[in-house]
Amino acid sequence: MSAKPSDNPDFEESLERLETIVESMESGDIPLAELVSKFEEGNNLLIACQKRLKDAELKIDKLKKGKDKIELESFEPEDNH
């Protein structure tokens, strides 16, 4: 398996990081400056996760449409007579 760049983590890594950020923010032990920084990072991760989910949804819709198209095509045998 190839290593992914740290600036472009996959969905699961982004979601895990976002959960960690939320937990640390909820603890209430973070200074305001760090809280703002974590909020910004969390917001960016949220946007990235939403984009990946939307991309996956569009891909699934495309596959479904392709499947429907195949099922709806009629077969007409060639007349060899």
C-alpha positions as CSV (number, residue, x, y, z in Angstrom):
1,M,0.0,0.0,0.0
2,S,1.4,3.4,-0.9
3,A,1.7,6.2,1.7
4,K,-0.7,9.1,1.4
5,P,0.6,12.6,1.7
6,S,-0.1,14.1,5.2
7,D,-1.8,17.2,3.7
8,N,-4.4,15.0,1.9
9,P,-5.5,12.4,4.4
10,D,-8.2,9.9,3.3
11,F,-11.8,10.1,4.6
12,E,-11.3,7.8,7.6
13,E,-8.2,9.7,8.8
14,S,-9.9,13.0,8.4
15,L,-13.0,11.9,10.3
16,E,-10.8,10.5,13.1
17,R,-8.9,13.7,13.3
18,L,-12.2,15.7,13.4
19,E,-13.5,13.5,16.2
20,T,-10.3,14.1,18.2
21,I,-10.6,17.9,17.7
22,V,-14.2,17.9,18.8
23,E,-13.3,15.9,21.9
24,S,-10.5,18.3,22.8
25,M,-12.7,21.3,22.3
26,E,-15.4,19.9,24.5
27,S,-13.0,19.3,27.3
28,G,-12.8,23.0,27.9
29,D,-9.1,22.9,28.8
30,I,-7.9,24.6,25.6
31,P,-6.7,28.3,25.5
32,L,-8.7,30.5,23.3
33,A,-6.0,30.9,20.6
34,E,-5.7,27.2,20.3
35,L,-9.4,26.7,20.3
36,V,-9.8,29.0,17.3
37,S,-7.0,27.2,15.5
38,K,-8.6,23.8,16.2
39,F,-12.0,25.2,15.0
40,E,-10.4,26.3,11.7
41,E,-8.8,22.9,11.3
42,G,-12.0,21.1,12.1
43,N,-14.0,23.2,9.7
44,N,-11.5,22.4,6.9
45,L,-11.7,18.7,7.7
46,L,-15.5,18.9,7.7
47,I,-15.5,20.5,4.3
48,A,-13.1,17.9,3.0
49,C,-15.2,15.0,4.4
50,Q,-18.4,16.4,2.9
51,K,-16.7,16.7,-0.5
52,R,-15.5,13.1,-0.4
53,L,-19.0,11.9,0.7
54,K,-20.6,13.9,-2.2
55,D,-18.1,12.5,-4.7
56,A,-18.8,9.0,-3.4
57,E,-22.6,9.6,-3.7
58,L,-22.2,10.9,-7.3
59,K,-20.1,7.9,-8.2
60,I,-22.7,5.5,-6.8
61,D,-25.5,7.4,-8.6
62,K,-23.5,7.0,-11.9
63,L,-23.0,3.3,-11.3
64,K,-26.7,2.9,-10.6
65,K,-27.6,4.7,-13.8
66,G,-25.2,2.6,-15.7
67,K,-26.7,-0.5,-14.2
68,D,-30.2,0.7,-15.1
69,K,-29.2,1.4,-18.6
70,I,-27.8,-2.1,-19.1
71,E,-31.0,-3.7,-17.7
72,L,-33.2,-1.6,-19.9
73,E,-31.4,-2.4,-23.2
74,S,-33.3,-4.8,-25.3
75,F,-31.7,-7.7,-27.1
76,E,-32.6,-8.3,-30.7
77,P,-31.0,-11.2,-32.4
78,E,-29.6,-10.9,-35.8
79,D,-31.6,-12.4,-38.6
80,N,-29.3,-14.9,-40.3
81,H,-31.9,-16.2,-42.7
